[in-house]
Amino acid sequence: MNETLFEEDRDILMMKLSGRHVDTETLLSVTPEEIAEALLIRRKALKDQLPNIVKNLDNEAEALTPKLNKIKEKNEKIKKKISEIKKQRDAHQKEAGEIWKKIKDIQNELTESGNMINLDPKWKKERMIEELEEIEFNIQTVALDHKAEKKMIDARRNIIRQNELWLKERKSSNPQMAEFIEKRKKMNSLYKAADKEHKEMIKNVNLGEPVHAKYMARKMELVDIERQRDRARQLLKNLDRDISYWENTILEGFDELMTLALKVQKGGESSFSSNKNKKEKNDINRKKMEEEE
């Protein structure tokens, strides 16, 4: 049903005018009897057609509903996952931002006190690496007995332990600097986690876009089917009344309709326009009342 049933009534009248270009004057020249007969024929035809139309639309809606529910479930699942990832990302970014504020305060204090030093300087790291590489070279290339090899491994362990003790002492003597380093590591770790989560969120957004588009398309399709079905049901409900009205009008005459036609010819509103304006006015008043509440 691409056109409303009222538009089909109009088309029947157009056909009765033999395909001529129809202006207002020509349309008004059609006799009331012709209009009434055309509308009565249409109403009787609709009484036969509408039950099948309603049934077909019911079947279409019934077939589409499980498909819509399935894609809706998939769409909601993706949306939930995106929301959870975004929530975690935001939490990590917020925590990192709070740590950054503390880092700046500590940095200012360290700079002012002259304690802004590197607790694990490059030269210390390089010396430890050289000693460890020398031991490892000897273990791998020199023929050693078990006692000598054990001595080398103990020496390697001792170098690492001594370096850890040295760092510990440095941190103990400058706890604020140690706190600065730890907070900076924590902040970097949180920002890296947030970046990873952001990439994961974008990935799911891209995956979800075609699913959401498909869901919206099927949803609108179902809405359109239900709208047509409800319209058809309403017309079917009123058909007996309409058929009776036009049968009586043909039998009793067209005085009332002719009065309305003359009113329109003289520039007055048709009953359709009058009812439309009343409806629009009522809608405006209702909205005003809702806003005041």
Secondary structure, 3 states (H helix, E strand, C coil): CCCCHHHHHHHHHHHHCCCCCCCHHHHHHCCHHHHHHHHHHHHHHHHHHHHHHHHHHHHHHHHHHHHHHHHHHHHHHHHHHHHHHHHHHHHHHHHHHHHHHHHHHHHHHHHHHCCCCCCCCHHHHHHHHHHHHHHHHHHHHCCCCHHHHHHHHHHHHHHHHHHHHHHHHHHHHCHHHHHHHHHHHHHHHHHHHHHHHHHHHHHHHHHHHHHHHHHHHHHHHHHHHHHHHHHHHHHHHHHHHHHHHHHHHHHHCCHHHHHHHHHHHCCCCCHHHHHHHHHHHHHHHHHHHHHHC
